[in-house]
Amino acid sequence: MSLTIPSPASGTGTSATIDTAPAAGQPRTYQVRTFGCQMNVHDSERMAGMLEDAGYVPASGEHADVVVFNTCAVRENADNKLYGNLGMLAPVKAANPGMQIAVGGCLAQKDRETILRKAPWVDAVFGTHNVGALPALLDRARHNNEAQLEILESLDVFPSTLPTKRDSVYSGWVSISVGCNNTCTFCIVPALRGKEKDRRPGDILAEIQALVDDGAIEVTLLGQNVNSYGVEFGDRQAFSKLLRACGEIEGLERVRFTSPHPAAFTDDVIDAMAETPNVMPQLHMPLQSGSDKVLKDMKRSYRSTKFLGILDKVRERIPHAAISTDIIVGFPGETEEDFQATLDVVEKSRFATAFTFQYSKRPGTPAADLPDQLPKAVVQERFERLTALQDRIAAEENARQLGRRVEVMVTAQSGRKAEETHRLSGRSQDQRLVHFSVPEGAEKPRPGDLVTVTITEAAAFHLVADPASPADYSLRRSRAGDAWDRSQADSCGAPAAGGVSGAGGGKGGVSLGMPALPVRRS
């Protein structure tokens, strides 16, 4: 589907043709704003890569010549968030007629013409299947002075073949598949991203090798249902084979993946995790509900007993594994008994962290038409009980880390209190967030370097390590830290002299493993 829609500014006077782009010889600047999941974060890296390949440069000031919104459609407030942001940009664009705004991603795939009707100052709308069209759509909109809408119904080019501007030099996302073959009644993703399409193993491993060659020491494998990888070419053990193949890549120290589906999570994957040294002792396993009745209504093809059995097997093979999850509260028809079943499973599961969501209707999903939609007050009250339980469990599980020696990969992002505590931040092998201090006289690490420290304090959402002396602090400078130094020099920043140069170091970075999402979602 490809439409050209006249801009409301067309034919209304000279203001429609004023171009406030930079003077001749000066490149146009861009900014990509991302909402949603890890797949969206990775898609945004593709968008940035294509724009830079087309001659755009990242915006360093307050306003960019091109602002791209990469949207999510999973939650009800996604629409409000997008249109609120577009509304705030309307007067900015009115004052800068040469500015362009583009909207892509899942909400664009879903809403299509609605976006241009509600926000006629938008210049380009594109969907999940034609990310590669972005630069051309912007060029056409500017040349024709008309808004461009292009939505494809199936994948145009596999996104990993597109240019990429990585948000982090020390870790990277690698898509192994796109789309989803499941029919969960609450989820709109299959309608927006299509059926699962798998990349060939050689292409995936080549991309990982290229990342490692550039200095990355960590990768996160991405898929809507990452462990169903191989379904398209008929290999049921393709994912476990891929994990083991990652273990053969020299210089790759940390491998993570997200998100698997419990129904397709098999013992060969657990074995591969346990037996491949660079696959981290961390697992994100979406529960969604602990009630078998609700799971059936959700069309989640597993039950609570199977879910708990998977966790038992993982912990038997990988005793120190940290397990996280997703949970939806207030699904239509959920009774107090159903909710209590969820609390019971959460208590038994001992999750390190949980991403908890209040159910919201998504037009186009079967669940939106189910009877017995719950009142907001009931959902809110249950949500608060669930988060209180999980907060307690997370604090207890973190308390068990006291006294443990952990290896932490230093990130470019620091904690909110970093200025007063003088602590740096990073992720342990099991993905826990660790704020640590550097003993006086000890060498400071760079983002991408690895430090080994002893945990001295524990809270629900982070750990603290304050070494008593240099003897309790070990630094291993890494190729990733070297890559960070090179990236700072390339961006005209001074190489980090053994320390973190601020949040993201001008890169607008993404945290390791998974994006830094809040634990609570209302």
ZANUNU-628278 format. One record per residue (C-alpha): residue number from 1; residue in one letter; x, z, y. Coordinates in steps of 0.05 Angstrom, whole numbers, always signed. Each point is the difference from the previous one (the first is absolute). Layout:
BEGIN
NUM;A;X;Z;Y .
...
REM end
This chain:
BEGIN
1;M;+0;+0;+0 .
2;S;+30;-21;+66 .
3;L;-37;+2;+66 .
4;T;+20;-10;+73 .
5;I;-41;+40;+48 .
6;P;+4;-12;+75 .
7;S;+29;+57;+40 .
8;P;-48;+32;+49 .
9;A;+52;-15;+53 .
10;S;-3;-75;-13 .
11;G;-24;-40;+59 .
12;T;-11;+61;+44 .
13;G;+56;-13;+49 .
14;T;+74;+2;+8 .
15;S;+6;+70;-29 .
16;A;-8;-30;-69 .
17;T;+63;-41;+7 .
18;I;+46;+50;+33 .
19;D;+58;+14;-47 .
20;T;+38;+64;+13 .
21;A;+48;-14;-58 .
22;P;+73;+14;+14 .
23;A;+39;-50;+43 .
24;A;+30;-61;-33 .
25;G;+52;+20;-51 .
26;Q;-28;+70;-9 .
27;P;-34;+12;-68 .
28;R;-70;+28;-6 .
29;T;-5;+71;-24 .
30;Y;-45;+27;-56 .
31;Q;-27;+65;-28 .
32;V;-34;+9;-68 .
33;R;-47;+60;-6 .
34;T;-16;+19;-72 .
35;F;-60;+37;-29 .
36;G;-11;+16;-73 .
37;C;+38;+1;-65 .
38;Q;+71;-16;-22 .
39;M;-20;-72;-13 .
40;N;-19;-6;+73 .
41;V;+66;+30;+21 .
42;H;+36;-51;-42 .
43;D;-44;-57;+26 .
44;S;+19;+22;+71 .
45;E;+73;-9;-19 .
46;R;-18;-72;-19 .
47;M;-36;-11;+66 .
48;A;+59;+27;+39 .
49;G;+48;-44;-40 .
50;M;-41;-62;+14 .
51;L;-5;+14;+74 .
52;E;+75;+11;+5 .
53;D;+11;-63;-40 .
54;A;-43;-36;+52 .
55;G;+43;+27;+57 .
56;Y;-38;+63;+21 .
57;V;+38;+65;+11 .
58;P;-24;+72;-8 .
59;A;-29;+30;+63 .
60;S;+42;+54;+31 .
61;G;-44;+16;+60 .
62;E;-71;+25;+7 .
63;H;-35;-67;-9 .
64;A;+14;-57;-47 .
65;D;-16;-74;+10 .
66;V;-33;+0;-69 .
67;V;-34;+59;-33 .
68;V;-20;-7;-73 .
69;F;-48;+48;-34 .
70;N;+7;+3;-76 .
71;T;-64;+33;-20 .
72;C;-30;+41;-57 .
73;A;-73;-3;-22 .
74;V;-1;+56;-52 .
75;R;-26;+56;+45 .
76;E;-61;-1;+45 .
77;N;+39;+19;+62 .
78;A;+46;-60;-9 .
79;D;-49;-42;+41 .
80;N;-4;+51;+56 .
81;K;+75;+7;+2 .
82;L;+11;-75;+7 .
83;Y;-53;-12;+52 .
84;G;+22;+61;+39 .
85;N;+71;-26;+2 .
86;L;-24;-70;+19 .
87;G;-42;+30;+56 .
88;M;+60;+36;+28 .
89;L;+40;-65;+1 .
90;A;-55;-40;+35 .
91;P;+20;+21;+71 .
92;V;+74;-7;-17 .
93;K;-12;-72;-21 .
94;A;-43;-13;+61 .
95;A;+59;+20;+43 .
96;N;+47;-42;-42 .
97;P;-36;-65;-18 .
98;G;+60;-26;-39 .
99;M;-6;+57;-49 .
100;Q;-28;-15;-70 .
101;I;-36;+45;-50 .
102;A;-6;-15;-74 .
103;V;-39;+36;-54 .
104;G;+17;-6;-74 .
105;G;-7;+38;-65 .
106;C;-59;+26;-40 .
107;L;-48;+12;+58 .
108;A;+13;-70;+26 .
109;Q;-14;-28;-69 .
110;K;-66;+38;-1 .
111;D;-26;-5;+71 .
112;R;+25;-70;+18 .
113;E;-42;-27;+59 .
114;T;-24;+71;+16 .
115;I;+68;+17;+29 .
116;L;-3;-57;+50 .
117;R;-72;+16;+17 .
118;K;+16;+74;+14 .
119;A;+68;-13;+31 .
120;P;+0;-71;+29 .
121;W;+68;+13;+32 .
122;V;+32;-4;-68 .
123;D;+41;-65;-9 .
124;A;+8;-5;-76 .
125;V;-33;+28;-62 .
126;F;+30;-11;-70 .
127;G;-13;+30;-68 .
128;T;+37;+31;-58 .
129;H;+12;-67;-35 .
130;N;+34;-37;+58 .
131;V;+48;+49;+33 .
132;G;+49;-58;+7 .
133;A;-47;-35;+49 .
134;L;+12;+51;+56 .
135;P;+53;-36;+42 .
136;A;-38;-67;-4 .
137;L;-66;+33;+20 .
138;L;+32;+31;+61 .
139;D;+31;-66;+20 .
140;R;-66;-37;-8 .
141;A;-38;+53;+39 .
142;R;+50;-4;+57 .
143;H;+3;-76;+0 .
144;N;-76;-11;-5 .
145;N;-20;+61;+40 .
146;E;-50;+15;-56 .
147;A;-5;+58;-48 .
148;Q;+20;-18;-71 .
149;L;-34;+26;-63 .
150;E;+28;-17;-68 .
151;I;-22;+36;-63 .
152;L;+18;-26;-69 .
153;E;-38;+21;-63 .
154;S;+61;+0;-46 .
155;L;+74;+12;+7 .
156;D;+37;-54;+39 .
157;V;+72;+20;-13 .
158;F;+24;+62;-37 .
159;P;+19;+46;+59 .
160;S;+70;+15;-28 .
161;T;+21;-71;+13 .
162;L;-9;+11;+75 .
163;P;+54;+24;+49 .
164;T;+3;+75;+5 .
165;K;+22;+49;+54 .
166;R;+13;+64;-39 .
167;D;-18;+65;+35 .
168;S;+55;+37;-36 .
169;V;+70;-21;-19 .
170;Y;+9;+54;-53 .
171;S;-65;-9;-38 .
172;G;-49;-56;-11 .
173;W;-69;-20;-27 .
174;V;-4;-53;-53 .
175;S;-67;-30;-20 .
176;I;-6;-15;-74 .
177;S;-73;-21;+4 .
178;V;-58;-9;+48 .
179;G;-74;+7;-12 .
180;C;-39;+41;-50 .
181;N;-42;-15;-63 .
182;N;-38;+66;+0 .
183;T;-70;+10;+27 .
184;C;+0;+71;+27 .
185;T;-67;+8;+35 .
186;F;+29;+34;+62 .
187;C;+55;-51;+12 .
188;I;-1;-63;+42 .
189;V;+72;-21;-15 .
190;P;-15;-50;-57 .
191;A;-48;-37;+46 .
192;L;+52;-4;+55 .
193;R;+65;-11;-39 .
194;G;-28;-37;-60 .
195;K;+17;+2;-74 .
196;E;+68;+25;-22 .
197;K;+57;-49;+8 .
198;D;+67;+20;-32 .
199;R;+69;-21;+22 .
200;R;+50;-23;-52 .
201;P;+49;+55;-19 .
202;G;+60;-41;+20 .
203;D;-27;-9;+71 .
204;I;-12;+75;+7 .
205;L;+69;+18;-26 .
206;A;+32;-52;+46 .
207;E;-35;+31;+61 .
208;I;+23;+70;-21 .
209;Q;+71;-25;-9 .
210;A;-2;-31;+69 .
211;L;-23;+67;+30 .
212;V;+56;+36;-36 .
213;D;+51;-51;+23 .
214;D;-24;+15;+71 .
215;G;+13;+74;-9 .
216;A;-66;+29;-26 .
217;I;+7;+52;-55 .
218;E;-75;+13;-10 .
219;V;-59;-46;-15 .
220;T;-74;+13;-9 .
221;L;-37;-49;-45 .
222;L;-69;-16;+28 .
223;G;-65;-24;-32 .
224;Q;-74;+16;+7 .
225;N;+5;+22;-73 .
226;V;+75;-2;-9 .
227;N;+0;+18;-74 .
228;S;-47;-57;-19 .
229;Y;+57;-47;+19 .
230;G;+7;-55;-51 .
231;V;-74;-11;-14 .
232;E;+4;-70;+30 .
233;F;+54;-23;-48 .
234;G;-23;+41;-60 .
235;D;+54;+53;-7 .
236;R;-29;+70;-7 .
237;Q;+68;+32;+6 .
238;A;+24;-41;+59 .
239;F;+0;+59;+48 .
240;S;+41;+46;-44 .
241;K;+49;-57;-12 .
242;L;+5;-10;+75 .
243;L;+16;+74;+11 .
244;R;+55;-4;-52 .
245;A;+27;-64;+31 .
246;C;+4;+37;+67 .
247;G;+45;+50;-35 .
248;E;+51;-55;-12 .
249;I;+8;-17;+74 .
250;E;+67;+28;+23 .
251;G;-6;+38;+66 .
252;L;-75;+12;-6 .
253;E;-6;+76;-1 .
254;R;-74;+14;+8 .
255;V;-60;-38;-27 .
256;R;-72;+21;+15 .
257;F;-67;-35;-10 .
258;T;-71;+5;+25 .
259;S;-56;+1;-18 .
260;P;-15;+1;-74 .
261;H;-69;+4;-33 .
262;P;-11;+55;-52 .
263;A;-39;-47;-46 .
264;A;+60;-47;-8 .
265;F;+54;+54;+0 .
266;T;+35;-6;-67 .
267;D;+53;+39;-37 .
268;D;+52;-55;+6 .
269;V;-2;+10;+76 .
270;I;+11;+75;-8 .
271;D;+58;-15;-47 .
272;A;+30;-49;+50 .
273;M;-6;+52;+56 .
274;A;+34;+53;-42 .
275;E;+55;-44;-27 .
276;T;+19;-40;+62 .
277;P;+45;+44;+43 .
278;N;-16;-31;+68 .
279;V;-76;+4;-10 .
280;M;-17;+62;+40 .
281;P;-36;+62;-29 .
282;Q;-62;-13;+42 .
283;L;-68;-30;-16 .
284;H;-60;-16;+43 .
285;M;-60;+0;-47 .
286;P;-69;-9;+33 .
287;L;-53;+47;-29 .
288;Q;-57;-17;+48 .
289;S;-46;+50;-34 .
290;G;+4;+53;-54 .
291;S;-73;-11;-21 .
292;D;-9;-48;-59 .
293;K;-69;-18;+27 .
294;V;+27;-18;+68 .
295;L;+58;-39;-31 .
296;K;-51;-40;-39 .
297;D;-40;-13;+64 .
298;M;+65;-22;+33 .
299;K;+15;-47;-58 .
300;R;+66;+35;-11 .
301;S;+14;-16;-73 .
302;Y;+31;+67;-19 .
303;R;-25;+72;-4 .
304;S;+29;+66;+21 .
305;T;+28;+16;-69 .
306;K;+40;-65;-1 .
307;F;+25;+13;+70 .
308;L;+24;+70;-17 .
309;G;+31;-27;-64 .
310;I;+42;-49;+40 .
311;L;+26;+56;+44 .
312;D;+18;+42;-61 .
313;K;+40;-58;-30 .
314;V;+36;-14;+66 .
315;R;+19;+74;+7 .
316;E;+22;+4;-72 .
317;R;+49;-58;+10 .
318;I;+17;+15;+73 .
319;P;-6;+75;+10 .
320;H;+16;+0;+75 .
321;A;-46;-58;+18 .
322;A;-41;+9;+64 .
323;I;-69;-31;-7 .
324;S;-45;-20;+58 .
325;T;-70;-28;+0 .
326;D;-60;-29;+38 .
327;I;-68;+35;-1 .
328;I;-67;-21;+29 .
329;V;-49;+54;+18 .
330;G;-75;-11;+8 .
331;F;-10;-64;-41 .
332;P;-75;-17;-4 .
333;G;-35;+44;-51 .
334;E;+57;+51;-4 .
335;T;-31;+67;-17 .
336;E;+30;+68;+10 .
337;E;+15;+1;-74 .
338;D;+36;-67;+6 .
339;F;+40;+26;+59 .
340;Q;+18;+63;-39 .
341;A;+27;-45;-55 .
342;T;+46;-31;+52 .
343;L;+25;+68;+22 .
344;D;+12;+18;-73 .
345;V;+42;-62;-13 .
346;V;+40;+11;+65 .
347;E;+15;+71;-21 .
348;K;+25;-24;-68 .
349;S;+39;-59;+28 .
350;R;+43;+39;+48 .
351;F;+10;-58;+48 .
352;A;+60;+3;+47 .
353;T;-44;-33;+52 .
354;A;-68;-34;+4 .
355;F;-28;-53;+46 .
356;T;-72;+23;+7 .
357;F;-56;-43;+29 .
358;Q;-72;+10;+18 .
359;Y;-42;-56;-29 .
360;S;-25;-50;+50 .
361;K;-44;-61;-10 .
362;R;+34;-67;+0 .
363;P;-48;-59;+7 .
364;G;+10;-48;-57 .
365;T;+17;+53;-52 .
366;P;-50;+20;-55 .
367;A;+6;+74;+19 .
368;A;-28;-14;+69 .
369;D;-68;-16;-33 .
370;L;-1;+59;-48 .
371;P;-55;+53;+9 .
372;D;+15;+72;+16 .
373;Q;+49;-11;+57 .
374;L;+23;+70;+19 .
375;P;-11;+32;+68 .
376;K;+63;+4;+43 .
377;A;-4;+76;+3 .
378;V;+2;+6;-76 .
379;V;+59;-48;-5 .
380;Q;+38;+36;+55 .
381;E;-10;+68;-33 .
382;R;+25;-25;-67 .
383;F;+58;-35;+33 .
384;E;+22;+65;+32 .
385;R;-4;+37;-66 .
386;L;+41;-53;-35 .
387;T;+54;-3;+53 .
388;A;+5;+76;+1 .
389;L;+10;+0;-75 .
390;Q;+52;-56;+2 .
391;D;+37;+33;+58 .
392;R;+7;+63;-42 .
393;I;+24;-38;-60 .
394;A;+50;-41;+41 .
395;A;+28;+64;+31 .
396;E;+7;+32;-69 .
397;E;+33;-62;-30 .
398;N;+48;-4;+59 .
399;A;+17;+74;-7 .
400;R;+24;-17;-70 .
401;Q;+54;-43;+32 .
402;L;+34;+60;+33 .
403;G;+72;+5;-21 .
404;R;+2;-71;-29 .
405;R;+57;-46;+17 .
406;V;-30;-67;+21 .
407;E;+29;-66;+22 .
408;V;-32;-24;+65 .
409;M;+2;-70;+27 .
410;V;+3;+6;+75 .
411;T;-52;-37;+40 .
412;A;+0;-24;+72 .
413;Q;-62;+43;+15 .
414;S;+7;+73;+16 .
415;G;-51;+56;-1 .
416;R;-43;+18;+60 .
417;K;+42;+62;+13 .
418;A;+67;-34;-10 .
419;E;+22;+10;+72 .
420;E;-7;+76;-5 .
421;T;+21;+8;-73 .
422;H;+56;-53;+3 .
423;R;-19;-20;-71 .
424;L;+2;-70;-29 .
425;S;-51;-26;-51 .
426;G;-1;-39;-64 .
427;R;-33;-8;-67 .
428;S;+21;+32;-65 .
429;Q;+0;-40;-64 .
430;D;-70;+25;-16 .
431;Q;-24;-24;+69 .
432;R;-7;+68;+31 .
433;L;+14;+4;+75 .
434;V;+61;+43;+14 .
435;H;+23;+23;+69 .
436;F;+72;+23;-3 .
437;S;+54;+25;+47 .
438;V;+74;-20;+0 .
439;P;+48;+59;-2 .
440;E;+46;+7;+59 .
441;G;+63;-40;-11 .
442;A;-31;-44;-54 .
443;E;-7;-75;+8 .
444;K;-69;-25;+21 .
445;P;-34;-53;-42 .
446;R;-28;-67;+22 .
447;P;-68;-26;-22 .
448;G;+10;-27;-70 .
449;D;+54;+51;-17 .
450;L;-14;+53;-53 .
451;V;+9;+75;+6 .
452;T;-5;+53;-53 .
453;V;-27;+67;+23 .
454;T;-35;+62;-26 .
455;I;-73;+12;+18 .
456;T;-6;+64;+41 .
457;E;-72;-3;+26 .
458;A;-65;-31;-24 .
459;A;-65;-18;+35 .
460;A;-60;-39;-25 .
461;F;+23;-67;+27 .
462;H;+76;+5;+5 .
463;L;+62;+36;-24 .
464;V;+57;+28;+42 .
465;A;+74;+4;-18 .
466;D;+46;+40;+46 .
467;P;+68;+3;-34 .
468;A;+35;+66;+12 .
469;S;+68;-33;+1 .
470;P;+33;-68;-7 .
471;A;+12;+17;-73 .
472;D;-76;-3;-11 .
473;Y;-5;-70;+31 .
474;S;+24;-65;-30 .
475;L;-2;-68;+34 .
476;R;+6;-66;-35 .
477;R;+9;-58;+49 .
478;S;-34;-62;-28 .
479;R;-4;-75;+8 .
480;A;-69;+12;+30 .
481;G;+32;+43;+54 .
482;D;+50;-55;+13 .
483;A;-59;-49;+6 .
484;W;-32;+47;+50 .
485;D;+63;-1;+43 .
486;R;+1;-76;-3 .
487;S;-74;-4;+20 .
488;Q;+12;+45;+60 .
489;A;+59;-43;+22 .
490;D;-40;-64;-9 .
491;S;-57;+27;+42 .
492;C;+50;+18;+56 .
493;G;-5;+74;-15 .
494;A;+63;+40;-12 .
495;P;+13;+11;-75 .
496;A;-24;+69;-21 .
497;A;+61;+43;+4 .
498;G;-18;+38;-62 .
499;G;-69;+19;+24 .
500;V;-71;-21;+10 .
501;S;-11;-35;+66 .
502;G;-74;+16;+8 .
503;A;-65;-17;-34 .
504;G;+11;-68;-30 .
505;G;+61;-15;+42 .
506;G;-38;-53;+37 .
507;K;-24;-31;-65 .
508;G;-69;+31;-2 .
509;G;+16;+19;-72 .
510;V;-43;+15;-60 .
511;S;+12;+61;-42 .
512;L;+29;-5;-69 .
513;G;-44;-13;-60 .
514;M;-69;+3;+32 .
515;P;-20;-3;+73 .
516;A;-7;+67;+33 .
517;L;-75;+9;-10 .
518;P;-33;+66;+17 .
519;V;-22;+42;-59 .
520;R;-70;+9;+27 .
521;R;-47;-56;+16 .
522;S;-68;+12;+32 .
REM end
